[in-house]
Amino acid sequence: MMNTVLVLLVVLVYLIQLSGDRIVRAVTHK
């Protein structure tokens, strides 16, 4: 149960760190 949530959190943080620049650019461009 909790394992799935933990994995999702880790993946989310990993993706944010990977495409952090893109997200910042998109939000700023908006």
HTML snippet that shows the backbone in 3Dmol.js (N, CA, C, O; Angstrom):
<script src="https://3Dmol.org/build/3Dmol-min.js"></script>
<div id="view" style="width:600px;height:400px;position:relative"></div>
<script>
const pdb = `
ATOM      1  N   MET A   1       0.840  -1.203   0.000  1.00  0.00           N
ATOM      2  CA  MET A   1       0.000   0.000   0.000  1.00  0.00           C
ATOM      3  C   MET A   1       0.878   1.258   0.000  1.00  0.00           C
ATOM      4  O   MET A   1       0.892   2.031  -0.958  1.00  0.00           O
ATOM      5  N   MET A   2       1.602   1.432   1.095  1.00  0.00           N
ATOM      6  CA  MET A   2       2.456   2.616   1.209  1.00  0.00           C
ATOM      7  C   MET A   2       3.611   2.557   0.211  1.00  0.00           C
ATOM      8  O   MET A   2       4.125   3.590  -0.218  1.00  0.00           O
ATOM      9  N   ASN A   3       4.012   1.338  -0.153  1.00  0.00           N
ATOM     10  CA  ASN A   3       5.127   1.206  -1.091  1.00  0.00           C
ATOM     11  C   ASN A   3       4.812   1.902  -2.405  1.00  0.00           C
ATOM     12  O   ASN A   3       5.667   2.579  -2.975  1.00  0.00           O
ATOM     13  N   THR A   4       3.591   1.737  -2.883  1.00  0.00           N
ATOM     14  CA  THR A   4       3.210   2.359  -4.158  1.00  0.00           C
ATOM     15  C   THR A   4       3.288   3.873  -4.060  1.00  0.00           C
ATOM     16  O   THR A   4       3.781   4.534  -4.974  1.00  0.00           O
ATOM     17  N   VAL A   5       2.805   4.420  -2.960  1.00  0.00           N
ATOM     18  CA  VAL A   5       2.830   5.880  -2.781  1.00  0.00           C
ATOM     19  C   VAL A   5       4.267   6.369  -2.754  1.00  0.00           C
ATOM     20  O   VAL A   5       4.592   7.399  -3.344  1.00  0.00           O
ATOM     21  N   LEU A   6       5.125   5.627  -2.068  1.00  0.00           N
ATOM     22  CA  LEU A   6       6.533   6.023  -1.972  1.00  0.00           C
ATOM     23  C   LEU A   6       7.173   6.031  -3.350  1.00  0.00           C
ATOM     24  O   LEU A   6       7.876   6.974  -3.715  1.00  0.00           O
ATOM     25  N   VAL A   7       6.923   4.973  -4.113  1.00  0.00           N
ATOM     26  CA  VAL A   7       7.493   4.888  -5.462  1.00  0.00           C
ATOM     27  C   VAL A   7       6.998   6.046  -6.318  1.00  0.00           C
ATOM     28  O   VAL A   7       7.774   6.664  -7.047  1.00  0.00           O
ATOM     29  N   LEU A   8       5.708   6.338  -6.228  1.00  0.00           N
ATOM     30  CA  LEU A   8       5.146   7.436  -7.020  1.00  0.00           C
ATOM     31  C   LEU A   8       5.807   8.751  -6.643  1.00  0.00           C
ATOM     32  O   LEU A   8       6.121   9.564  -7.513  1.00  0.00           O
ATOM     33  N   LEU A   9       6.020   8.962  -5.358  1.00  0.00           N
ATOM     34  CA  LEU A   9       6.659  10.202  -4.897  1.00  0.00           C
ATOM     35  C   LEU A   9       8.070  10.305  -5.455  1.00  0.00           C
ATOM     36  O   LEU A   9       8.475  11.358  -5.948  1.00  0.00           O
ATOM     37  N   VAL A  10       8.815   9.213  -5.376  1.00  0.00           N
ATOM     38  CA  VAL A  10      10.194   9.218  -5.876  1.00  0.00           C
ATOM     39  C   VAL A  10      10.218   9.509  -7.369  1.00  0.00           C
ATOM     40  O   VAL A  10      11.023  10.314  -7.837  1.00  0.00           O
ATOM     41  N   VAL A  11       9.337   8.855  -8.114  1.00  0.00           N
ATOM     42  CA  VAL A  11       9.288   9.076  -9.564  1.00  0.00           C
ATOM     43  C   VAL A  11       8.917  10.524  -9.861  1.00  0.00           C
ATOM     44  O   VAL A  11       9.473  11.139 -10.771  1.00  0.00           O
ATOM     45  N   LEU A  12       7.987  11.061  -9.100  1.00  0.00           N
ATOM     46  CA  LEU A  12       7.556  12.439  -9.318  1.00  0.00           C
ATOM     47  C   LEU A  12       8.726  13.391  -9.105  1.00  0.00           C
ATOM     48  O   LEU A  12       8.982  14.263  -9.936  1.00  0.00           O
ATOM     49  N   VAL A  13       9.433  13.225  -7.998  1.00  0.00           N
ATOM     50  CA  VAL A  13      10.585  14.089  -7.707  1.00  0.00           C
ATOM     51  C   VAL A  13      11.639  13.937  -8.796  1.00  0.00           C
ATOM     52  O   VAL A  13      12.233  14.922  -9.235  1.00  0.00           O
ATOM     53  N   TYR A  14      11.869  12.689  -9.234  1.00  0.00           N
ATOM     54  CA  TYR A  14      12.860  12.440 -10.285  1.00  0.00           C
ATOM     55  C   TYR A  14      12.481  13.164 -11.572  1.00  0.00           C
ATOM     56  O   TYR A  14      13.327  13.787 -12.214  1.00  0.00           O
ATOM     57  N   LEU A  15      11.220  13.082 -11.942  1.00  0.00           N
ATOM     58  CA  LEU A  15      10.763  13.743 -13.168  1.00  0.00           C
ATOM     59  C   LEU A  15      10.872  15.255 -13.029  1.00  0.00           C
ATOM     60  O   LEU A  15      11.283  15.941 -13.965  1.00  0.00           O
ATOM     61  N   ILE A  16      10.505  15.772 -11.866  1.00  0.00           N
ATOM     62  CA  ILE A  16      10.575  17.226 -11.646  1.00  0.00           C
ATOM     63  C   ILE A  16      12.021  17.690 -11.767  1.00  0.00           C
ATOM     64  O   ILE A  16      12.292  18.723 -12.380  1.00  0.00           O
ATOM     65  N   GLN A  17      12.944  16.942 -11.191  1.00  0.00           N
ATOM     66  CA  GLN A  17      14.356  17.318 -11.271  1.00  0.00           C
ATOM     67  C   GLN A  17      14.846  17.243 -12.707  1.00  0.00           C
ATOM     68  O   GLN A  17      15.673  18.051 -13.129  1.00  0.00           O
ATOM     69  N   LEU A  18      14.331  16.264 -13.465  1.00  0.00           N
ATOM     70  CA  LEU A  18      14.763  16.091 -14.854  1.00  0.00           C
ATOM     71  C   LEU A  18      14.242  17.220 -15.733  1.00  0.00           C
ATOM     72  O   LEU A  18      15.009  17.864 -16.448  1.00  0.00           O
ATOM     73  N   SER A  19      12.938  17.454 -15.676  1.00  0.00           N
ATOM     74  CA  SER A  19      12.330  18.477 -16.538  1.00  0.00           C
ATOM     75  C   SER A  19      12.006  19.734 -15.739  1.00  0.00           C
ATOM     76  O   SER A  19      11.036  20.428 -16.043  1.00  0.00           O
ATOM     77  N   GLY A  20      12.807  20.030 -14.722  1.00  0.00           N
ATOM     78  CA  GLY A  20      12.572  21.233 -13.924  1.00  0.00           C
ATOM     79  C   GLY A  20      12.661  22.473 -14.791  1.00  0.00           C
ATOM     80  O   GLY A  20      11.829  23.375 -14.688  1.00  0.00           O
ATOM     81  N   ASP A  21      13.674  22.516 -15.647  1.00  0.00           N
ATOM     82  CA  ASP A  21      13.852  23.673 -16.523  1.00  0.00           C
ATOM     83  C   ASP A  21      12.640  23.860 -17.423  1.00  0.00           C
ATOM     84  O   ASP A  21      12.160  24.979 -17.609  1.00  0.00           O
ATOM     85  N   ARG A  22      12.154  22.770 -17.975  1.00  0.00           N
ATOM     86  CA  ARG A  22      10.999  22.871 -18.888  1.00  0.00           C
ATOM     87  C   ARG A  22       9.782  23.405 -18.149  1.00  0.00           C
ATOM     88  O   ARG A  22       9.075  24.281 -18.648  1.00  0.00           O
ATOM     89  N   ILE A  23       9.546  22.873 -16.960  1.00  0.00           N
ATOM     90  CA  ILE A  23       8.374  23.316 -16.184  1.00  0.00           C
ATOM     91  C   ILE A  23       8.489  24.802 -15.869  1.00  0.00           C
ATOM     92  O   ILE A  23       7.534  25.558 -16.048  1.00  0.00           O
ATOM     93  N   VAL A  24       9.658  25.213 -15.402  1.00  0.00           N
ATOM     94  CA  VAL A  24       9.855  26.630 -15.064  1.00  0.00           C
ATOM     95  C   VAL A  24       9.636  27.491 -16.299  1.00  0.00           C
ATOM     96  O   VAL A  24       8.985  28.534 -16.230  1.00  0.00           O
ATOM     97  N   ARG A  25      10.178  27.053 -17.422  1.00  0.00           N
ATOM     98  CA  ARG A  25      10.020  27.832 -18.661  1.00  0.00           C
ATOM     99  C   ARG A  25       8.551  27.906 -19.063  1.00  0.00           C
ATOM    100  O   ARG A  25       8.062  28.966 -19.455  1.00  0.00           O
ATOM    101  N   ALA A  26       7.859  26.790 -18.965  1.00  0.00           N
ATOM    102  CA  ALA A  26       6.442  26.764 -19.360  1.00  0.00           C
ATOM    103  C   ALA A  26       5.625  27.678 -18.453  1.00  0.00           C
ATOM    104  O   ALA A  26       4.808  28.465 -18.932  1.00  0.00           O
ATOM    105  N   VAL A  27       5.841  27.576 -17.164  1.00  0.00           N
ATOM    106  CA  VAL A  27       5.078  28.411 -16.222  1.00  0.00           C
ATOM    107  C   VAL A  27       5.400  29.884 -16.445  1.00  0.00           C
ATOM    108  O   VAL A  27       4.511  30.735 -16.423  1.00  0.00           O
ATOM    109  N   THR A  28       6.684  30.176 -16.661  1.00  0.00           N
ATOM    110  CA  THR A  28       7.077  31.575 -16.866  1.00  0.00           C
ATOM    111  C   THR A  28       6.544  32.081 -18.201  1.00  0.00           C
ATOM    112  O   THR A  28       6.144  33.238 -18.323  1.00  0.00           O
ATOM    113  N   HIS A  29       6.542  31.199 -19.201  1.00  0.00           N
ATOM    114  CA  HIS A  29       6.082  31.604 -20.532  1.00  0.00           C
ATOM    115  C   HIS A  29       4.587  31.891 -20.517  1.00  0.00           C
ATOM    116  O   HIS A  29       4.084  32.712 -21.284  1.00  0.00           O
ATOM    117  N   LYS A  30       3.878  31.183 -19.610  1.00  0.00           N
ATOM    118  CA  LYS A  30       2.429  31.368 -19.533  1.00  0.00           C
ATOM    119  C   LYS A  30       2.129  32.813 -19.126  1.00  0.00           C
ATOM    120  O   LYS A  30       0.963  33.189 -19.000  1.00  0.00           O
TER     121      LYS A  30
END
`;
const viewer = $3Dmol.createViewer("view");
viewer.addModel(pdb, "pdb");
viewer.setStyle({}, {cartoon: {color: "spectrum"}});
viewer.zoomTo();
viewer.render();
</script>
